[in-house]
Amino acid sequence: MISALTAISPIDGRYSDQSEPLRAIFSEYGLIHNRVRIEISWLIALSKDTEIKEVPKFSTKLITKLNFIVKNFSQKDAQAIKKIEKVTNHDVKAIEYWLKDTLKKEKEIIKVNEFIHFACTSEDINNLAYALMLKESLQKVLIPSVESILKQASIYSNKFSEISMLAKTHGQTASPTSMGKEFANFGYRIKRQVIQLKRQEILGKINGAVGNFNAHISAYPKKNWQKFSKEFITSIGLVYNPYTTQIEPHDFMAEIFHTISRINTILIDFNRDIWTYISNGYFKQKTIKSEVGSSTMPHKVNPIDFENSEGNLGMANTMLNHFSEKLPISRLQRDLTDSTVLRNIGLAFSYSLIAYKSCLKGLAKLELNKPQINQDLDQAWEVLAEPIQTVMRKNKIKNPYEKLKNLTRGNQSINKESLHSFIKLLNLPKNDKDFLLNLTPHNYIGVAASLAKKFK
C-alpha cells in the first residue's frame, strides 16, 4: 500500500502536504475531470448551434444534468473510466464510452449520442484539458504563492529601508547599501516576471486531426467551423489558436515554463544571498524550542528553509527547461513524445510550490542583527575612498583614483582619522570638504533608503 513513507517521489511522500493544492489539478483524476468537462462543453455547444439541426437544442433540465456531471465528477467516476481504458487501451476514447453509458437513459442524448466527441481528435480534448489545468494552477496556486513572497519582500524592503549595511561585490567590501534595498532588488525582479505570467495567453484548438477541420467540413460543408471553434474556446476562458497541426504546438506552454523558470532562478539567487547574510551574522533565525539544528552541535540553527527552497527550485527548473525545449517540437503533424512529458507538469509545479513555501517559511524566521551589521560598517572606512575621489574629480584634482588607491588598497589602518586627515589636506571648496567630512560608512548609501521605501 502506497503511503507517505512508501512513495518513491517526495512529492507524494515527504512533501505531500505542501503539494496538496496541486493534486486535484495535475493528478490523473484532474486530467480526466478536465477531459470530461471539454467533452460535455463541446456537446452542449453543438446543441446550441442552429446550423447543426441533427442535434436539437437541449432542455434546461438536460444541460443542468450535464453540468452536474462535471461539477460533481468523483474519483469513483474516474475509476470507472480507467476500467474502460483497460479494454480500449485509449484514455480519451474511454471517456467517450463512459459518457455514452452514463447518459444512456437520457432520451435527448440517446438520439444524438454519436455527437459525443463529434469530429474531435484526442488532441482536441487533451490540449484544452491541459490548458485549463495550467490556467487553474497558475491563478489559484503558483502565482498567489509567489505573490506571498513578494509581499514579504515588500514588508522587509520598507522595514529595513534605512538599515545601512556593507555591500559586497566579487565577495569584497564595496559601497554600502541598505538591507531594505536588497529586498527591493529581488522583489522588483520577481514582480516583473509575475506580471508577464499574468499576461500570458493560454491557447487552445479544436480543429481535427491535422488542424484543418477536415471531418467537420465533410459533415457540414457550409458551416463556419473556424468561427464556431473560436467562440467555443473563448467560452471556456482560453485563447483561440487558428494555426495548428494535430496538436496545439505548445509554444505558449514553453513561454509559461520559461517565465516560471526565471522566477525560480531569481529565487535561487535570493535564497543564496539570504543564506549568506545569515552566515555573516546579519540575520539571526527565530528558534523553536523543540527543533534541533544539528545532530551533534547543539548551538546551531541551520538555514534549512532557504537550502530546501534552493534544492527544490533546482529540481523544478530541470524539468521546466526540458519541457520548454521538448514540447514545441513534434515530428511532422504529430508524434506522442509530448504526451508523457505533459503528464509531469504537476511535478515541476509541485517542486516550485514546495520551494516557495520553504522560502516564505524561512523569511518569517528572520531577525535583523544590527550590532553585527554596524560592526562591519565601522571597520570599513575604506569604502569612502569612492566618494572622496569622485569629489576630487569634480574639482579637477589630478590622479584622484590613483591617490586613493595608494592610500586605501591593502591598508588595514584606514579609519575615520586617517581619511579625515587626507580630506583636510585636499584643495577643495568648503562645502565639498564639509560634505566629505560628514560622510560615514553608515550614511554613504545614496538613494538606497528611498528606493527601498518606494517598492510596493
Secondary structure, 3 states (H helix, E strand, C coil): CCCCCCCCCCCCCCCHHHHHHHHHHHCHHHHHHHHHHHHHHHHHHHHHCCCCCCCCCCCHHHHHHHHHHHHCCCHHHHHHHHHHHHHHCCHHHHHHHHHHHHCCCCHHHHCCHHHCCCCCCHHHHHHHHHHHHHHHHHHHHHHHHHHHHHHHHHHHHHHCCCCEEEEEECCEEEEEEEHHHHHHHHHHHHHHHHHHHHHCCCEECCCCCCCCCHHHHHHCCCCCHHHHHHHHHHHCCCEECCCCCCCCCCHHHHHHHHHHHHHHHHHHHHHHHHHHHHHCCCEEECCCCCCCCCCCCCCCCCCHHHHHHHHHHHHHHHHHHHHHHHCCCCCCCCCCHHHHHHCCHHHHHHHHHHHHHHHHHHHHCEEECHHHHHHHHHCCHHHHHHHHHHHHHHCCCCCHHHHHHHHHCCCCCCCHHHHHHHHHCCCCCHHHHHHHHCCCCCCCCCCHHHHHHHCC
